[in-house]
Amino acid sequence: MPIVVRLDVMLALRKAKSKDLAHYVGITETNLSLMKSGRVKGVRFETLEKICEFLDCQPGDLLTYEPEQGA
């Protein structure tokens, strides 16, 4: 998939725990884990906003586009 989720990178840079982020955003740790692995079909802007607020970052810090080779 050409959209890469860098949520784990931002958590590490901010020295934050997934558990704390999930609680702040109001989602389960399981859903956050699915999001981190890129196995979700979409993310609500409200959720993205809360994640950015907690991590003090921009949406572009969390999502990158990396075209597939040979596509």
Protein Blocks (a to p, Z undefined) as FASTA:
>chain_A
ZZdcfklmmmmmnopafklmmmmnopafklmmmmmnopafbdcfklmmmmmmmnopafkl
mpccdddehZZ
